[in-house]
Amino acid sequence: MKNRYCIRTFLCLAAALMLFCHSTACAENIDPNDVGAQWAWGENVGWFNFDPAQGSGVTVGDSNVTGWVWAENIGWINLSPQNYGGVVNDGSGNLSGWAWGENVGYISFSCVNTGGCGTVEYGVTINADGKFDGYAWGENIGWINFDLVTQPDYRVQTAWTVISPTLIELSDFTATPEANKVILRWVTESEIDNAGFNLYRSEAENGEYVKINDDLIYAQGSPAQGASYEFVDKDVKNRKVYYYKLEDIDLKGTSTMHGPVSATPRLIYGLSKSTGK
């Protein structure tokens, strides 16, 4: 009787949560193209639906995965139970942590949860297309397969994607003032998939930055060897402070900003003038 009461209570709470999410527009982001990309397969329990019609479904974020999964034969699975911290996303799509099914217990999303993978390595990841890969392990239900090799169109997919900085190892970025100009120099130690650079200038450190190069400054470095760059900004006035940011852009269009650095152009007097000789 106690177990039945607990199950009824759990399902009532779950249903209430689903209704609440519907009324407050919870931001689930599974199956973004509405093509049925929402399923995983349990070897002993059947299908897991990450975007159920009767609930709010699942939301993938930069640090965790939250919400509810509906399994046709075992009921609701909570991806964010209070115990053990729920399912965690490391920001690069590598999942770990635990989900909880009232009827089946804990489900592990990575072998690292056990303190060591031993002879069986498993885990769930999200690839660059937002597709889930790999396997989870349920202590009472066995393997949950996210690969679905024979039915790839139904694999769980999310609108969340990894936002990675460009792979530029920048060792130096300076702004050197001279008369009516600022010389900008930067040095990279390595460049991976780098398309090139842009430079931006502002008259206030936290102000609006405007691009000052007409064309992309093409990359000269490589993964094994960096390069040195120089750009002269002549559209400046003496005795005025300018701030600069450097943007690198990879071959996919992802950009990363560096800086700011600052410089104040000024007149530079020679020795003969300063000494009167």
C-alpha positions as CSV (number, residue, x, y, z in Angstrom):
1,M,0.0,0.0,0.0
2,K,2.8,2.4,0.9
3,N,4.5,1.8,-2.5
4,R,1.3,2.4,-4.4
5,Y,0.7,5.6,-2.5
6,C,4.2,6.8,-3.3
7,I,3.8,6.0,-7.0
8,R,0.4,7.7,-7.1
9,T,1.9,10.8,-5.3
10,F,4.9,10.8,-7.7
11,L,2.7,10.6,-10.8
12,C,0.4,13.4,-9.5
13,L,3.3,15.6,-8.8
14,A,4.8,14.9,-12.2
15,A,1.5,15.6,-13.9
16,A,1.2,18.9,-11.9
17,L,4.7,19.9,-13.0
18,M,3.8,19.1,-16.7
19,L,0.7,21.3,-16.5
20,F,2.7,24.1,-14.8
21,C,5.4,24.0,-17.5
22,H,2.8,24.1,-20.2
23,S,1.2,27.2,-18.6
24,T,4.6,28.9,-18.1
25,A,6.2,28.0,-21.5
26,C,9.1,25.9,-20.2
27,A,12.0,26.1,-22.5
28,E,12.4,22.4,-23.6
29,N,14.6,22.2,-26.6
30,I,14.4,18.6,-27.9
31,D,13.5,17.7,-31.5
32,P,13.9,21.4,-32.7
33,N,12.8,20.5,-36.2
34,D,9.7,18.6,-35.1
35,V,10.7,15.4,-37.0
36,G,10.5,12.9,-34.2
37,A,14.1,13.1,-33.1
38,Q,13.4,12.3,-29.5
39,W,13.9,8.6,-28.8
40,A,16.3,6.4,-26.9
41,W,16.0,2.6,-26.5
42,G,16.1,0.5,-23.4
43,E,17.2,-3.1,-24.0
44,N,14.8,-4.4,-21.4
45,V,12.1,-1.7,-21.1
46,G,11.5,-0.3,-24.6
47,W,11.3,3.4,-25.7
48,F,12.3,6.5,-23.8
49,N,10.6,9.7,-25.1
50,F,12.5,12.9,-24.4
51,D,9.7,15.1,-25.9
52,P,6.5,13.6,-24.6
53,A,3.2,15.1,-25.7
54,Q,1.8,14.9,-22.2
55,G,4.7,16.8,-20.5
56,S,7.2,19.5,-20.8
57,G,10.0,17.2,-21.9
58,V,13.7,17.9,-21.6
59,T,15.9,21.0,-21.7
60,V,19.6,20.8,-22.4
61,G,21.6,23.7,-21.0
62,D,25.3,24.7,-20.7
63,S,25.7,23.1,-17.3
64,N,23.0,20.5,-16.9
65,V,20.1,18.6,-18.5
66,T,16.7,19.0,-16.8
67,G,13.1,17.9,-17.1
68,W,11.2,14.6,-17.6
69,V,11.4,11.6,-19.9
70,W,8.5,9.3,-20.5
71,A,9.3,5.6,-20.8
72,E,6.4,3.6,-22.1
73,N,6.9,0.6,-19.7
74,I,8.3,2.2,-16.6
75,G,6.8,5.7,-16.4
76,W,8.5,9.1,-15.7
77,I,12.3,9.6,-15.5
78,N,13.5,12.7,-13.7
79,L,16.7,14.1,-15.1
80,S,17.2,16.6,-12.4
81,P,16.5,14.8,-9.0
82,Q,17.8,16.7,-6.0
83,N,19.9,13.7,-4.9
84,Y,23.3,13.4,-6.7
85,G,22.8,16.6,-8.6
86,G,21.0,15.3,-11.6
87,V,22.4,15.0,-15.2
88,V,25.3,17.3,-15.7
89,N,26.6,18.9,-19.0
90,D,30.3,19.9,-19.0
91,G,29.5,22.6,-21.6
92,S,31.1,20.5,-24.4
93,G,28.3,18.0,-24.6
94,N,29.8,15.4,-22.3
95,L,27.1,14.2,-19.9
96,S,27.4,12.7,-16.5
97,G,25.4,12.4,-13.3
98,W,22.2,10.6,-12.5
99,A,18.6,10.5,-13.5
100,W,15.9,8.9,-11.3
101,G,12.9,6.7,-12.1
102,E,10.5,6.1,-9.3
103,N,9.9,2.5,-10.5
104,V,13.5,1.7,-11.6
105,G,15.9,3.6,-9.5
106,Y,19.0,5.5,-10.6
107,I,20.2,5.8,-14.2
108,S,23.9,6.7,-14.7
109,F,24.8,8.8,-17.7
110,S,28.6,8.1,-17.5
111,C,30.8,5.4,-16.0
112,V,32.8,8.2,-14.3
113,N,29.9,8.4,-11.9
114,T,31.1,5.1,-10.3
115,G,34.5,6.5,-9.6
116,G,36.2,4.6,-12.4
117,C,35.2,3.0,-15.7
118,G,37.1,-0.2,-15.2
119,T,36.6,-2.6,-18.1
120,V,33.3,-1.1,-19.3
121,E,33.5,2.5,-20.6
122,Y,30.1,4.1,-21.3
123,G,28.6,7.6,-21.4
124,V,26.3,9.9,-23.2
125,T,27.5,12.8,-25.4
126,I,26.0,15.4,-27.6
127,N,27.7,15.9,-30.9
128,A,28.1,19.0,-33.0
129,D,24.6,18.5,-34.7
130,G,22.9,18.3,-31.3
131,K,22.4,14.5,-31.6
132,F,22.8,12.3,-28.5
133,D,25.3,9.4,-28.7
134,G,26.4,6.6,-26.4
135,Y,24.8,4.6,-23.6
136,A,23.4,5.2,-20.1
137,W,23.1,2.4,-17.5
138,G,20.1,1.7,-15.3
139,E,20.8,-0.2,-12.2
140,N,17.7,-2.2,-12.5
141,I,17.0,-2.0,-16.3
142,G,20.3,-2.4,-18.0
143,W,21.5,-0.4,-21.0
144,I,19.8,2.6,-22.6
145,N,21.0,3.2,-26.2
146,F,21.2,6.7,-27.7
147,D,22.9,5.6,-30.9
148,L,20.0,4.0,-32.7
149,V,22.2,2.9,-35.6
150,T,19.3,1.3,-37.4
151,Q,16.9,4.2,-36.9
152,P,19.2,7.3,-36.8
153,D,16.4,9.8,-37.6
154,Y,14.8,9.1,-34.3
155,R,17.8,9.7,-32.1
156,V,17.4,12.4,-29.5
157,Q,18.4,15.7,-30.9
158,T,18.5,19.1,-29.1
159,A,18.7,22.7,-30.3
160,W,21.5,23.2,-27.8
161,T,25.0,23.2,-29.4
162,V,28.5,23.6,-28.2
163,I,29.8,27.1,-28.4
164,S,33.5,26.7,-28.5
165,P,36.1,29.5,-28.7
166,T,38.3,29.5,-31.7
167,L,41.6,27.6,-31.2
168,I,44.0,30.5,-31.2
169,E,46.8,30.6,-28.7
170,L,47.5,34.3,-28.5
171,S,50.8,35.2,-26.7
172,D,50.8,39.0,-27.2
173,F,48.6,41.9,-28.2
174,T,49.9,45.4,-27.9
175,A,49.0,49.0,-29.0
176,T,52.1,51.3,-29.4
177,P,51.4,55.1,-29.7
178,E,53.2,57.3,-32.2
179,A,52.5,60.7,-33.7
180,N,49.0,60.6,-35.3
181,K,48.9,56.8,-35.3
182,V,48.8,53.6,-33.2
183,I,50.7,50.5,-34.2
184,L,48.8,47.3,-33.3
185,R,50.8,44.1,-33.0
186,W,49.8,40.6,-32.0
187,V,51.6,37.2,-31.9
188,T,50.1,33.7,-31.9
189,E,51.8,30.6,-30.8
190,S,49.5,28.3,-32.8
191,E,46.3,28.6,-35.0
192,I,43.8,25.8,-35.7
193,D,41.2,26.4,-38.4
194,N,41.8,30.1,-38.2
195,A,40.4,32.2,-41.0
196,G,41.8,35.6,-39.9
197,F,41.4,38.6,-37.7
198,N,39.5,41.9,-37.3
199,L,40.4,44.9,-35.2
200,Y,37.9,47.2,-33.4
201,R,38.4,50.6,-31.8
202,S,36.6,52.6,-29.2
203,E,37.1,55.9,-27.4
204,A,35.9,54.4,-24.1
205,E,36.9,51.1,-22.6
206,N,33.3,50.0,-22.2
207,G,32.0,51.9,-25.2
208,E,31.0,50.9,-28.6
209,Y,33.8,49.3,-30.7
210,V,33.9,49.9,-34.4
211,K,35.8,47.7,-36.9
212,I,38.8,49.6,-38.4
213,N,40.1,47.1,-41.0
214,D,38.3,47.1,-44.4
215,D,39.1,43.5,-45.2
216,L,39.7,40.4,-43.1
217,I,43.4,40.1,-42.0
218,Y,44.1,36.6,-43.2
219,A,45.6,34.0,-41.0
220,Q,49.3,33.2,-41.4
221,G,49.8,30.7,-38.7
222,S,49.3,26.9,-38.4
223,P,48.5,24.3,-35.7
224,A,52.3,23.8,-35.3
225,Q,53.5,27.3,-35.7
226,G,52.0,30.8,-34.9
227,A,52.7,34.1,-36.7
228,S,53.3,37.8,-36.0
229,Y,50.9,40.5,-37.3
230,E,50.9,44.3,-37.5
231,F,48.3,46.9,-38.3
232,V,48.7,50.7,-38.3
233,D,45.7,52.8,-37.3
234,K,46.2,56.3,-38.7
235,D,42.6,57.5,-38.2
236,V,43.4,58.9,-34.8
237,K,44.2,62.2,-33.1
238,N,47.1,63.0,-30.8
239,R,46.6,63.2,-27.0
240,K,43.4,61.1,-27.2
241,V,43.0,57.7,-25.6
242,Y,41.9,54.8,-27.8
243,Y,40.9,51.3,-26.9
244,Y,41.3,48.3,-29.2
245,K,40.0,44.7,-29.3
246,L,41.2,41.9,-31.5
247,E,38.7,39.4,-33.0
248,D,39.8,36.0,-34.4
249,I,37.4,34.1,-36.7
250,D,37.6,30.4,-37.5
251,L,36.6,28.7,-40.7
252,K,33.1,28.1,-39.4
253,G,32.5,31.7,-38.6
254,T,32.9,31.4,-34.8
255,S,34.7,34.4,-33.3
256,T,36.6,35.2,-30.1
257,M,37.4,38.7,-28.8
258,H,40.7,39.6,-27.1
259,G,41.6,42.8,-25.3
260,P,41.1,45.6,-24.8
261,V,44.5,47.3,-25.0
262,S,44.9,51.1,-25.1
263,A,47.2,53.8,-26.5
264,T,47.4,57.6,-26.6
265,P,49.0,59.0,-29.8
266,R,51.4,61.8,-29.2
267,L,54.0,64.0,-30.8
268,I,57.5,62.6,-30.4
269,Y,60.2,65.2,-30.2
270,G,63.8,64.4,-31.4
271,L,66.9,65.0,-29.3
272,S,68.0,68.1,-31.2
273,K,64.6,69.8,-30.7
274,S,64.3,68.9,-27.0
275,T,67.8,70.1,-26.2
276,G,67.8,73.1,-28.5
277,K,70.7,71.9,-30.5
